[in-house]
Amino acid sequence: MMDFLKIPIYKALLAVAILFSISGQVHCQKIVRYDLSVNDTTVNFTGTPKRAIAVNGQIPMPTLTFTEGDTAEIYVHNELDEETSLHWHGLFLPNKYDGVPNLTQMPIKPHTTHLYRFAIIQNGTHWYHSHTELQEQIGMYGSMILNKKKEPAILTVPVILSEWTDMNPHNVHRMLHNANDWFAIKKGATQSYSEAISQGYFKTKVGNEFKRMTAMDVSDVYYDRFLINGKNESQLSQFKPGDKVRLRISNGGASTYFWLTYAGGKMTVVANDGNDVEPVEVDRLIIAVSETYDVIVTIPAVKPGSTPTAYEFLATSEDRTKSASLYLGEGVKQLASPLPRLKYFEGMKMMNGMMKMNGDLDDMGMNMSLNQMDMNVVMYPEITGASKSKKKETNNATAMGNMKMDDPGKAGENEHADYNMYISNALSSITTLNYAMLKSPGNTSLPKNAPVKELRFVLTGNMNRYVWSMDNKVVSERDKILIKKGENVRMVIYNNSMMRHPMHLHGHDFRVLNGQGVNAPLKNIIDIMPMETDTLEFAATESGDWFFHCHILYHMMSGMGAVFSYENSPANPEIPNTRLAQRKLFADDRQFHFMAENDIATNGNDGEAMIQNTRWSIGTEWRLGYNDHHGYEVETHLGRYIGKMQWLMPFIGFDWRYRKMEMGEVETNHFGQRNTKDKRSILSAGVNYMLPMLVTAQAEIFTDGNLRFQLERMDIPVSKRLRMNLMVNTDKEYMAALRYIFTRYVGATAHYDSDMGFGVGLTLNY
């Protein structure tokens, strides 16, 4: 007390004022609490009840609303019999609350509660979702709206886009890894030889397979329904003619890009990924997986005596298979123009011109970036015109080789026809949003004089085996990327794969260098198209480990990602056992996938079973005759795929066979060696290599000194549902088969085998 009396009066008054100020701030601080109960549920989007995951009994999950300055307290009650997690997409928060299981926290165990508590220090349209395995695909996604302290006075609607498949997502993932083309059949995108011939694209189809490519597609999965706010079609009748409505749109789809169009006129884009941009009017935009856009639309005024109208806001999947609709207003429904079917063979021809024989894309000196040059634009009939059968094919490679793009900030200004052939805004009166059109209303420059760390990444992938990577490394194969607090980090990313990839950085916004100088837009997702290079930069201001990954769910689970790790970060209390956590994190892309096929035919039973992951494959083939003369044969190979394109697979094997030989009968191969098919139980070593035309060449040496060379081509797409198999080897064996696909699991086969003769039967697939 005596010490306090010795303090000058002005200092005492200042201390009291500070105490009152702190007290007032604590008193005014608003804690917003949500309790989220995660439960199994049953949904029926297609007429068939299916398992899903609901939060508080609903899909999508509840919209969470906060105001900048609030403190969020979110209690997640996991009522499932499996682990879960929640990630707050695009939010700045302490690392331990980011919601990535086995990286920033351990998974939320079944029948436990986990608290996420963090301050809301930003605003904008965001969303949240499970980051555990494939749970996002079956219901765990929802809107998250962070309001400014003073929001503009405009009618606002949260909109979250998604998709639904009746198939178990684990089965979807398995089928993708096994190169099953059932999804292409369902989408009408098989691009078979009969279709190529009938449309005048036989040379294109041959050229495509000569470069070891499969059919062209723009998406991986066939979906049964597309949804807006959990419904395929809905109406908001509260809006009146003349109203302006702000749609706060999040793409919560697992793997679908959506084209957005509006029947009432143009859309004004005012924000992207939770950050304001200078308003820009467009006729349409494509929203990447996990991106958010704020767009303002106007309900057109009604002339006296006219009928009230509800205008369609249309979300169409990028592959144009289906759509979802939200009608704004009350009255007669005014439809948006549907997007026509893609010209797949034009896309295939484009691919042929882009791809080198070694599997790399040929950028041919072009400086493509910012989505200005859409490499799929040749497939859009609304821009390039309707498809024409039997037309003369042009050489895309030559045309593309003539293109120049020295200044990506001037897209559309170059009058060279070949250059403009991939710029939609130069080809059409339709204005399509691209990243070069986005401009921040404020200065987004990074701190000056900070050290710069430049990182370069190449996005790589193998569509045949569905392995997606960065620099040909999946997550489990690469070290953490070390960065230091206080650095400016610059990322230069080139997409050397045939798919577009929405790359997302957790916990940070980055500047997209797009020609807008100090007003470069801020984003947390960058959609990178094939052959595109984009440059991003951000200030390293955090600590801990942050995930950077492709947000197509099945690409992420297949390994396309990396971990940014701040050096000298304190230990994360949510990860008590770092080795265990890392092992579980790496398990995603190391997962094995099973496939099997069995042909039950009149001349015997033959089939194969295989289990494989990113690099390894274990496969068994069998042929079982109904008598001793036909005998039986079982071959098993264990191999590891090598190289960026994984065309090469060394293996070790075991061959076990028996066939009753006639008196004096001796079989020899083309090398003059006896085959000893009568009794054979022998080890081997060899190599598989993918040749042009997707032919697998196999060279194998057995421990008895015998050699065998084999050529095999499976699943030649004769027509939409008819497939052909061919095989010949130096053991004087050969095979030819035709298989007609009825359903995902069932087909009919007719085949001839040199050992077993001719047969017809039923084929079962898994």
C-alpha positions in Angstrom: 0.0 0.0 0.0 2.8 2.4 0.9 4.5 1.5 -2.5 1.3 2.4 -4.3 1.2 5.8 -2.6 4.7 6.6 -3.9 3.5 6.2 -7.6 2.9 9.5 -9.3 -0.8 10.2 -9.5 -0.9 10.3 -13.3 0.6 6.8 -13.5 -2.0 5.5 -11.1 -4.8 7.1 -13.1 -3.3 5.6 -16.3 -3.2 2.1 -14.7 -6.8 2.4 -13.6 -7.8 3.5 -17.1 -6.1 0.5 -18.7 -7.8 -1.9 -16.2 -11.2 -0.4 -17.1 -10.4 -0.7 -20.8 -9.4 -4.3 -20.6 -12.4 -5.1 -18.4 -14.6 -3.4 -21.0 -13.1 -5.3 -23.9 -13.5 -8.6 -22.1 -17.1 -7.7 -21.2 -17.9 -6.7 -24.8 -16.2 -9.7 -26.4 -18.9 -12.0 -27.9 -18.5 -15.7 -27.6 -20.6 -17.5 -30.2 -21.2 -21.2 -29.4 -22.3 -24.0 -31.6 -22.9 -27.6 -30.7 -22.5 -30.0 -33.6 -23.7 -33.6 -33.3 -22.3 -35.9 -35.9 -24.6 -38.9 -36.6 -25.2 -41.6 -39.1 -28.3 -41.1 -41.2 -30.1 -42.4 -44.2 -30.9 -40.3 -47.3 -32.8 -40.9 -50.4 -31.8 -38.6 -53.3 -32.4 -41.1 -56.1 -35.2 -43.4 -54.9 -32.8 -45.7 -53.1 -32.0 -45.3 -49.3 -28.3 -44.8 -48.7 -26.1 -44.2 -45.7 -24.9 -40.6 -45.1 -23.5 -38.5 -42.3 -25.6 -35.7 -40.9 -24.7 -32.9 -38.4 -27.6 -31.8 -36.2 -29.8 -34.0 -38.4 -29.1 -32.1 -41.6 -27.2 -32.2 -44.9 -25.5 -29.8 -45.6 -24.3 -29.2 -42.1 -25.7 -26.1 -40.3 -24.6 -22.7 -41.6 -22.3 -21.2 -39.0 -22.5 -17.4 -38.8 -20.0 -15.1 -36.9 -19.1 -11.5 -36.9 -15.5 -10.3 -37.1 -14.3 -9.9 -33.6 -16.3 -12.8 -32.2 -14.8 -15.8 -30.5 -16.0 -19.1 -31.9 -16.6 -22.0 -29.5 -17.6 -25.1 -31.5 -18.3 -28.3 -29.7 -18.2 -31.4 -32.0 -20.0 -34.4 -30.5 -19.0 -37.4 -32.5 -21.8 -39.9 -32.2 -20.4 -42.1 -35.0 -18.7 -45.4 -34.6 -15.7 -44.1 -36.5 -13.3 -41.1 -36.1 -14.0 -37.7 -37.6 -12.7 -34.1 -37.7 -13.7 -30.7 -38.9 -11.6 -28.3 -40.9 -12.5 -24.6 -41.1 -11.7 -23.9 -44.8 -9.9 -20.5 -45.4 -9.9 -19.4 -41.8 -6.9 -17.9 -39.9 -6.7 -19.6 -36.6 -4.2 -21.3 -34.2 -2.6 -24.3 -35.9 -4.0 -26.8 -33.3 -7.6 -25.9 -34.4 -7.1 -26.3 -38.1 -8.8 -29.7 -38.1 -6.5 -31.9 -40.1 -6.3 -35.3 -38.4 -2.9 -36.7 -37.6 -1.3 -33.3 -38.6 -2.8 -30.6 -36.4 -4.8 -32.8 -34.1 -5.6 -36.4 -33.5 -8.9 -37.6 -34.9 -12.0 -37.1 -32.8 -12.6 -40.6 -31.4 -16.1 -42.2 -31.6 -18.6 -41.0 -28.9 -16.3 -38.2 -27.7 -16.5 -34.4 -27.8 -13.9 -32.1 -29.1 -13.8 -28.3 -28.7 -12.5 -25.9 -31.4 -12.0 -22.4 -29.9 -10.6 -19.5 -31.9 -11.0 -15.8 -32.5 -12.7 -14.6 -35.7 -10.2 -12.2 -37.2 -11.4 -12.0 -40.8 -14.6 -11.8 -42.8 -16.0 -13.3 -45.9 -17.7 -16.4 -47.4 -16.1 -19.6 -46.2 -17.1 -23.2 -45.5 -16.2 -26.2 -43.3 -16.0 -29.9 -43.9 -14.6 -33.2 -42.5 -11.0 -33.8 -43.3 -11.3 -37.5 -42.3 -11.0 -40.0 -45.2 -14.0 -39.6 -47.6 -16.7 -38.3 -45.1 -17.0 -35.0 -47.0 -18.5 -36.9 -49.9 -21.5 -38.2 -47.9 -22.7 -35.1 -46.1 -20.0 -33.5 -43.9 -19.9 -30.0 -45.5 -21.5 -26.7 -44.7 -21.4 -22.9 -45.2 -19.5 -20.6 -42.8 -20.3 -16.9 -43.0 -18.0 -14.4 -41.3 -19.7 -11.0 -41.4 -18.0 -7.7 -41.3 -18.8 -5.5 -38.3 -20.9 -3.5 -40.7 -22.2 -5.4 -43.7 -23.7 -3.7 -46.8 -27.5 -3.5 -46.7 -28.3 -6.1 -49.4 -30.3 -9.3 -49.3 -28.0 -12.3 -48.8 -28.3 -16.0 -49.3 -25.6 -18.6 -48.4 -25.3 -21.2 -51.2 -23.3 -24.4 -51.0 -22.9 -26.6 -54.0 -22.3 -30.4 -53.7 -22.9 -33.7 -55.4 -24.2 -37.1 -54.4 -23.4 -40.7 -55.5 -25.3 -43.7 -54.4 -22.1 -45.6 -54.5 -20.0 -46.0 -51.4 -17.2 -43.4 -51.8 -14.6 -46.0 -50.8 -15.8 -48.1 -53.8 -15.6 -44.9 -56.0 -12.0 -44.5 -54.9 -11.2 -48.2 -55.6 -12.7 -48.1 -59.1 -10.7 -45.0 -60.0 -7.5 -46.7 -59.0 -8.4 -49.8 -61.1 -9.0 -47.8 -64.3 -12.6 -48.9 -64.4 -14.5 -47.1 -67.2 -18.0 -47.5 -65.8 -18.2 -43.8 -65.0 -17.4 -42.9 -68.6 -20.1 -45.3 -69.8 -22.6 -43.6 -67.4 -21.6 -40.2 -68.7 -21.6 -41.1 -72.4 -17.9 -40.2 -72.5 -16.3 -43.5 -73.6 -14.9 -42.2 -77.0 -14.8 -45.7 -78.4 -13.4 -46.7 -81.8 -16.9 -47.1 -83.3 -17.8 -43.6 -82.1 -14.6 -42.2 -83.4 -15.1 -43.7 -86.8 -18.8 -42.6 -87.1 -17.8 -39.0 -86.2 -14.7 -38.9 -88.4 -12.1 -39.0 -85.6 -10.4 -42.4 -86.2 -7.0 -40.9 -86.7 -7.4 -38.9 -83.5 -8.4 -42.0 -81.5 -5.3 -43.9 -82.8 -3.1 -40.9 -82.1 -4.4 -40.7 -78.6 -3.7 -44.3 -77.8 -0.3 -44.2 -79.6 0.7 -41.7 -77.0 -0.5 -44.1 -74.3 -3.4 -42.0 -73.3 -6.9 -43.1 -72.5 -10.1 -41.3 -73.4 -10.5 -37.5 -72.7 -12.5 -36.5 -69.7 -12.8 -33.4 -67.6 -14.0 -35.0 -64.4 -13.4 -38.3 -62.6 -16.7 -39.5 -61.1 -20.2 -40.0 -62.4 -22.7 -38.5 -59.9 -26.4 -39.3 -59.5 -27.4 -35.9 -58.3 -26.0 -32.4 -58.0 -27.3 -30.2 -55.2 -27.7 -26.6 -54.1 -28.2 -26.3 -50.4 -28.9 -30.0 -50.3 -31.6 -30.0 -53.0 -31.5 -30.5 -56.7 -34.1 -27.8 -57.2 -35.5 -25.2 -54.9 -37.1 -21.8 -55.0 -36.7 -18.6 -52.9 -40.0 -16.8 -53.5 -39.4 -14.0 -51.0 -37.4 -11.9 -53.6 -39.3 -9.3 -55.6 -38.7 -7.7 -59.0 -35.9 -5.1 -58.7 -34.2 -6.8 -55.7 -30.5 -7.2 -55.7 -29.4 -10.5 -54.0 -25.9 -11.4 -52.9 -25.3 -15.1 -53.3 -22.5 -16.3 -51.0 -21.4 -19.4 -52.9 -19.2 -22.2 -51.7 -18.3 -25.3 -53.8 -18.5 -28.1 -51.2 -18.3 -30.8 -53.8 -15.8 -33.6 -53.4 -14.6 -33.5 -57.0 -17.0 -31.4 -59.2 -16.3 -28.1 -60.8 -19.5 -26.1 -61.5 -20.4 -23.7 -64.3 -22.6 -20.9 -62.8 -25.1 -19.0 -65.0 -28.1 -16.9 -64.2 -31.3 -16.5 -66.3 -31.9 -13.0 -65.1 -28.8 -11.5 -66.8 -25.2 -10.9 -65.8 -23.6 -11.7 -62.5 -21.4 -9.2 -60.6 -18.5 -10.9 -58.8 -17.6 -9.0 -55.6 -15.6 -11.5 -53.6 -13.5 -14.6 -54.0 -12.3 -17.0 -51.3 -13.6 -14.7 -48.6 -11.7 -11.6 -49.9 -13.4 -8.6 -51.6 -12.5 -7.8 -55.2 -13.4 -4.9 -57.4 -16.8 -5.7 -58.9 -16.6 -7.4 -62.3 -19.6 -8.3 -64.5 -19.6 -11.7 -66.2 -22.0 -14.0 -68.0 -20.7 -17.1 -66.4 -17.9 -18.4 -64.2 -16.6 -21.8 -63.2 -16.1 -22.4 -59.5 -13.4 -24.8 -58.6 -13.7 -27.5 -56.0 -13.7 -25.7 -52.6 -13.6 -22.2 -54.0 -16.0 -19.5 -52.8 -17.5 -16.6 -54.8 -19.8 -13.8 -53.8 -21.9 -12.7 -56.7 -24.7 -10.1 -56.9 -27.6 -10.8 -59.2 -30.7 -8.7 -59.9 -34.3 -9.8 -60.2 -35.4 -8.1 -63.4 -38.1 -5.5 -63.0 -41.6 -6.5 -64.2 -43.3 -4.4 -66.8 -46.9 -3.4 -65.9 -49.3 -6.2 -66.8 -46.5 -8.8 -67.1 -46.5 -12.1 -65.3 -44.2 -12.4 -62.3 -41.1 -14.5 -63.0 -38.7 -16.6 -61.0 -35.2 -16.7 -62.5 -33.0 -19.8 -62.5 -29.6 -19.7 -61.0 -28.1 -22.8 -62.6 -25.1 -24.8 -61.5 -23.9 -27.3 -64.1 -21.2 -29.9 -63.6 -18.1 -29.3 -65.7 -18.7 -32.5 -67.6 -22.2 -31.3 -68.5 -24.0 -34.4 -67.3 -26.4 -32.9 -64.9 -27.2 -29.6 -63.0 -29.0 -28.1 -60.0 -31.3 -25.1 -59.9 -32.1 -22.4 -57.5 -35.0 -20.1 -58.6 -35.0 -16.5 -57.3 -38.4 -14.8 -57.1 -42.0 -15.9 -57.4 -43.9 -16.8 -60.5 -43.3 -18.5 -63.9 -39.9 -20.1 -64.0 -37.4 -18.5 -66.5 -34.8 -21.1 -67.3 -31.1 -20.4 -67.9 -29.8 -21.7 -71.2 -28.6 -25.3 -70.7 -24.9 -26.0 -71.5 -24.6 -28.3 -74.5 -22.7 -31.6 -74.5 -19.0 -31.4 -74.6 -17.2 -32.2 -77.9 -15.0 -35.0 -76.5 -13.1 -35.9 -79.7 -12.1 -32.2 -80.1 -10.7 -32.4 -76.6 -8.9 -35.7 -77.5 -7.4 -34.0 -80.5 -6.2 -31.1 -78.3 -4.7 -33.6 -75.9 -2.8 -35.3 -78.7 -1.2 -32.0 -79.6 -0.2 -31.2 -76.0 1.3 -34.5 -75.0 4.8 -35.7 -75.7 5.7 -39.3 -76.2 7.3 -39.4 -72.7 4.1 -38.3 -71.0 5.1 -34.7 -70.4 3.0 -31.8 -71.6 4.6 -29.6 -74.3 4.2 -26.0 -73.3 5.7 -25.0 -76.6 7.0 -21.7 -75.2 3.6 -20.5 -74.1 3.3 -18.5 -70.9 -0.2 -19.7 -69.8 -1.6 -18.7 -66.5 -4.6 -17.4 -64.6 -7.2 -19.5 -66.4 -7.1 -17.0 -69.3 -6.4 -19.8 -71.8 -8.9 -22.6 -71.2 -7.4 -25.7 -72.7 -10.9 -27.3 -72.8 -12.4 -24.4 -74.8 -12.3 -26.5 -78.0 -14.9 -28.7 -76.3 -17.5 -26.0 -75.8 -20.1 -25.9 -78.5 -21.6 -22.7 -77.1 -18.3 -21.0 -78.1 -16.8 -23.0 -81.0 -20.0 -24.2 -82.7 -21.8 -27.5 -82.9 -20.0 -30.7 -83.7 -19.7 -31.8 -87.3 -19.3 -35.4 -88.3 -16.7 -36.5 -90.9 -15.0 -33.1 -90.9 -11.4 -32.7 -91.9 -9.1 -32.9 -88.8 -6.7 -30.0 -88.1 -3.3 -30.3 -86.5 -3.7 -28.8 -83.0 -0.1 -29.2 -82.2 0.9 -26.9 -85.1 -1.7 -24.4 -84.2 -0.7 -24.3 -80.6 2.9 -24.1 -81.5 2.1 -20.8 -83.2 0.6 -19.3 -80.0 2.5 -16.7 -78.0 1.6 -15.3 -74.6 4.3 -12.9 -73.7 2.0 -10.7 -71.5 -0.6 -12.7 -69.6 -2.1 -9.5 -68.4 -3.3 -8.8 -72.0 -5.3 -11.8 -72.7 -7.6 -11.3 -75.7 -5.7 -8.3 -77.1 -3.5 -10.4 -79.4 -5.2 -10.7 -82.8 -3.4 -13.9 -83.8 -6.2 -16.4 -84.6 -4.2 -19.4 -83.4 -3.4 -17.6 -80.1 -7.1 -16.7 -79.6 -8.3 -20.3 -80.2 -8.1 -21.1 -76.5 -9.3 -17.8 -75.0 -13.1 -18.0 -74.6 -13.5 -14.2 -74.2 -11.7 -13.6 -77.5 -13.9 -16.2 -79.3 -17.3 -15.3 -78.0 -19.6 -12.6 -76.8 -20.0 -14.7 -73.6 -17.9 -13.1 -70.8 -16.3 -15.8 -68.7 -14.5 -14.9 -65.5 -10.8 -15.6 -65.3 -8.3 -14.9 -62.5 -6.7 -12.0 -64.5 -10.0 -10.1 -64.0 -9.8 -10.2 -60.2 -8.5 -7.1 -58.5 -8.2 -6.4 -54.8 -9.7 -3.0 -53.7 -6.7 -2.6 -51.4 -2.9 -2.9 -51.5 -2.0 -6.5 -50.9 1.8 -6.1 -51.1 4.0 -8.3 -48.8 6.4 -6.8 -46.3 9.4 -5.1 -47.9 12.9 -6.2 -47.2 11.8 -9.6 -45.9 13.9 -12.5 -47.2 12.2 -14.4 -50.1 12.0 -18.2 -50.2 11.1 -19.4 -53.7 9.5 -22.9 -54.1 8.8 -24.5 -57.4 6.3 -27.4 -57.8 5.3 -29.5 -60.8 1.9 -31.2 -60.5 2.2 -34.7 -61.8 -0.2 -37.6 -62.2 -1.0 -40.9 -63.9 -4.7 -41.2 -64.9 -4.4 -44.9 -65.8 -3.4 -45.9 -62.3 -4.9 -42.8 -60.6 -1.8 -41.7 -58.8 -1.6 -37.9 -58.2 1.5 -36.2 -56.9 3.7 -33.2 -56.8 7.2 -33.5 -58.4 6.3 -37.2 -58.8 6.1 -37.7 -55.0 3.0 -38.4 -53.0 2.6 -37.0 -49.4 4.1 -40.1 -47.8 7.2 -39.9 -50.0 8.3 -36.3 -49.4 9.8 -34.4 -46.5 8.1 -31.4 -44.9 8.7 -28.1 -46.7 10.5 -25.9 -44.2 9.7 -22.2 -44.1 10.6 -19.5 -41.5 8.5 -17.0 -39.8 9.2 -13.6 -41.3 9.9 -14.9 -44.8 8.0 -14.0 -47.9 7.3 -17.4 -49.6 6.8 -17.4 -53.4 5.4 -20.5 -55.1 5.7 -21.2 -58.8 3.4 -24.1 -59.8 3.3 -25.8 -63.2 0.6 -28.3 -64.0 2.1 -31.1 -66.1 -0.9 -33.4 -65.8 -4.0 -33.7 -68.0 -6.4 -32.6 -65.2 -7.0 -29.3 -63.6 -6.2 -29.1 -59.9 -7.6 -26.7 -57.2 -4.6 -26.3 -54.9 -5.4 -25.2 -51.3 -3.1 -23.8 -48.6 -4.4 -24.1 -45.1 -4.3 -21.2 -42.6 -3.0 -18.6 -45.1 -4.1 -16.4 -48.0 -1.7 -15.9 -50.9 -1.4 -13.2 -53.5 -2.0 -14.4 -57.1 0.3 -12.5 -59.3 -2.1 -11.6 -62.2 -0.9 -8.3 -63.6 -2.8 -6.2 -61.1 0.4 -5.1 -59.3 -0.1 -4.0 -55.7 -3.8 -4.9 -56.0 -3.2 -8.6 -56.7 -6.2 -10.6 -55.4 -5.9 -12.7 -52.2 -7.0 -16.3 -52.4 -6.5 -19.6 -50.6 -7.4 -21.8 -53.6 -5.8 -21.6 -57.0 -7.3 -23.6 -59.9 -4.5 -24.6 -62.2 -5.4 -26.0 -65.6 -3.2 -28.3 -67.7 0.0 -26.6 -69.1 -0.6 -23.6 -66.8 1.9 -21.9 -64.6 0.8 -19.7 -61.7 2.9 -17.7 -59.2 1.6 -17.2 -55.7 3.2 -15.5 -52.6 2.4 -15.1 -49.0 3.9 -13.8 -45.8 5.0 -16.5 -43.4 3.4 -15.3 -40.2 2.3 -18.4 -38.4 3.8 -21.5 -36.7 3.3 -25.2 -36.9 2.4 -27.6 -39.8 0.0 -26.6 -42.5 -1.4 -28.8 -45.3 -1.1 -27.8 -49.0 -3.0 -30.1 -51.3 -5.3 -30.6 -54.2 -8.9 -30.2 -53.0 -10.4 -32.8 -55.3 -11.0 -35.3 -52.6 -9.8 -38.4 -54.5 -6.7 -36.6 -55.7 -5.8 -35.6 -52.2 -6.4 -39.2 -50.9 -4.2 -40.5 -53.7 -1.2 -38.3 -52.6 -1.3 -34.9 -54.2 -0.1 -32.7 -51.4 2.7 -31.6 -49.1 3.1 -30.2 -45.6 4.5 -26.7 -45.0 6.3 -26.6 -41.6 7.5 -23.6 -39.8 11.0 -24.1 -38.4 11.5 -24.0 -34.6 7.7 -24.2 -33.9 6.7 -25.3 -30.4 5.3 -28.8 -30.0 1.6 -29.2 -30.8 -0.1 -30.4 -27.6 -2.8 -32.0 -29.8 -0.2 -34.4 -31.2 1.3 -36.4 -28.3 2.9 -39.1 -30.4 4.3 -37.5 -33.6 5.5 -40.8 -35.1 2.1 -42.5 -34.7 0.4 -39.4 -36.2 2.7 -39.4 -39.2 2.2 -43.1 -39.9 -1.5 -42.6 -39.9 -1.3 -39.5 -42.1 0.8 -41.4 -44.6 -1.6 -44.3 -44.6 -4.0 -42.4 -46.9 -1.9 -42.6 -50.1 -0.3 -46.0 -49.1 -3.7 -47.6 -49.0 -4.1 -50.8 -51.1 -7.1 -51.2 -53.6 -8.5 -54.5 -54.7 -10.0 -55.5 -58.0 -11.1 -58.9 -59.5 -12.6 -60.3 -62.6 -13.9 -63.8 -63.2 -15.2 -65.3 -66.5 -17.4 -68.3 -66.0 -17.5 -69.8 -69.5 -18.4 -73.0 -71.4 -14.7 -73.9 -71.9 -13.5 -73.2 -68.4 -13.0 -70.5 -65.8 -10.5 -67.7 -66.1 -9.9 -64.5 -64.3 -7.6 -62.3 -62.3 -7.3 -60.6 -58.9 -5.1 -57.7 -58.0 -4.2 -55.6 -55.0 -2.2 -52.4 -55.6 -1.3 -49.0 -54.2 0.7 -46.0 -55.3 3.9 -48.1 -56.2 3.2 -51.8 -55.5 1.1 -54.4 -57.3 0.3 -58.0 -56.4 -1.7 -59.8 -59.1 -2.8 -63.4 -59.8 -4.2 -64.7 -63.1 -5.8 -68.1 -63.5 -7.2 -70.4 -66.2 -9.0 -73.5 -65.0 -10.2 -76.1 -67.5 -13.0 -78.6 -67.0 -10.8 -81.6 -67.9 -7.2 -82.7 -67.7 -6.4 -81.8 -71.3 -7.3 -78.2 -70.6 -5.6 -78.4 -67.2 -5.1 -75.3 -65.1 -2.6 -72.5 -64.8 -2.0 -69.9 -62.1 0.5 -67.0 -62.4 1.3 -64.6 -59.6 3.4 -61.5 -59.9 4.7 -59.0 -57.3 6.0 -55.8 -58.8 6.8 -52.2 -58.2 6.0 -49.4 -60.6 8.9 -47.2 -61.6 9.1 -43.7 -63.2 6.9 -40.7 -63.4 4.4 -42.3 -65.8 4.7 -45.7 -64.1 5.0 -47.4 -67.5 7.7 -49.8 -66.2 7.2 -52.5 -63.6 9.9 -55.0 -62.6 8.4 -58.0 -60.9 9.1 -61.4 -59.4 6.6 -64.2 -60.0 5.5 -67.8 -59.5 4.0 -70.0 -62.3 2.0 -73.1 -61.4 0.4 -75.1 -64.1 -0.7 -78.6 -65.2 -2.0 -79.9 -68.5 -2.2 -83.6 -69.5 0.1 -84.2 -72.4 -0.7 -86.8 -75.1 1.7 -89.7 -75.6 4.9 -88.3 -77.3 3.5 -84.7 -77.3 6.2 -82.1 -76.7 5.6 -78.4 -76.6 8.3 -75.9 -77.3 8.3 -72.1 -77.4 9.6 -69.8 -80.1 13.1 -70.0 -78.6 13.1 -73.8 -79.1 12.8 -74.4 -75.3 10.4 -77.0 -73.8 7.5 -75.5 -72.0 6.9 -78.4 -69.6 3.3 -77.5 -69.2 2.5 -81.0 -68.0 3.9 -80.2 -64.5 5.3 -76.8 -63.8 5.9 -75.1 -60.4 8.6 -72.5 -60.9 9.8 -69.0 -60.0 10.4 -66.1 -62.4 11.6 -62.6 -62.7 10.7 -60.1 -65.4 9.5 -56.7 -66.4 6.3 -55.1 -67.8 6.5 -52.0 -70.0 3.6 -50.0 -71.5 4.1 -49.6 -75.2 2.3 -47.2 -77.5 -1.3 -48.2 -78.2 -1.5 -49.1 -74.5 0.0 -52.5 -75.2 1.7 -54.2 -72.2 5.0 -55.9 -73.2 6.2 -58.5 -70.7 9.6 -60.1 -70.7 10.1 -63.0 -68.2 12.8 -65.5 -67.3 12.1 -68.6 -65.3 14.4 -70.5 -62.9 14.6 -73.4 -65.4 16.2 -71.0 -67.9 13.1 -70.6 -70.1 12.3 -67.2 -71.5 8.9 -65.7 -72.5 8.0 -62.5 -74.2 4.4 -61.5 -74.3 2.3 -58.7 -75.8 -1.2 -57.9 -74.4 -3.8 -55.3 -74.9 -6.8 -55.3 -72.6 -10.1 -53.3 -72.7 -9.9 -52.0 -76.3 -13.0 -49.8 -76.5 -14.8 -51.1 -79.6 -18.1 -49.4 -78.8 -19.7 -47.7 -75.8 -20.1 -51.1 -74.0 -18.0 -53.5 -76.0 -14.4 -54.2 -75.1 -11.8 -56.4 -76.8 -8.8 -58.2 -75.2 -5.8 -59.6 -77.2 -2.7 -61.6 -76.2 0.1 -63.4 -77.9 3.4 -64.8 -76.5 6.5 -66.8 -77.4 5.1 -69.9 -75.7 2.8 -70.1 -78.8 -0.2 -69.1 -76.7 -2.7 -66.6 -77.9 -6.1 -65.3 -76.8 -8.8 -63.0 -78.2 -12.0 -62.0 -76.3 -15.0 -59.7 -76.6 -16.8 -58.5 -73.5 -20.1 -56.7 -73.5 -20.7 -54.6 -70.3 -24.2 -54.9 -68.9 -23.8 -53.3 -65.5 -21.0 -52.2 -63.2 -20.4 -55.8 -62.1 -21.8 -58.0 -64.9 -20.9 -58.6 -68.5 -21.0 -61.3 -71.2 -17.8 -62.7 -72.8 -17.0 -64.7 -75.9 -13.3 -65.7 -76.2 -10.9 -68.1 -77.8 -7.8 -69.4 -75.9 -5.2 -71.5 -77.6 -5.1 -73.9 -74.7 -8.8 -74.0 -73.8 -10.5 -73.3 -77.1 -13.6 -71.3 -77.7 -16.1 -70.4 -75.0 -18.9 -68.0 -74.0 -19.9 -67.0 -70.6 -20.7 -64.5 -67.9 -18.1 -62.1 -66.6 -18.3 -60.8 -63.0 -16.2 -57.7 -62.0 -15.3 -56.1 -58.8 
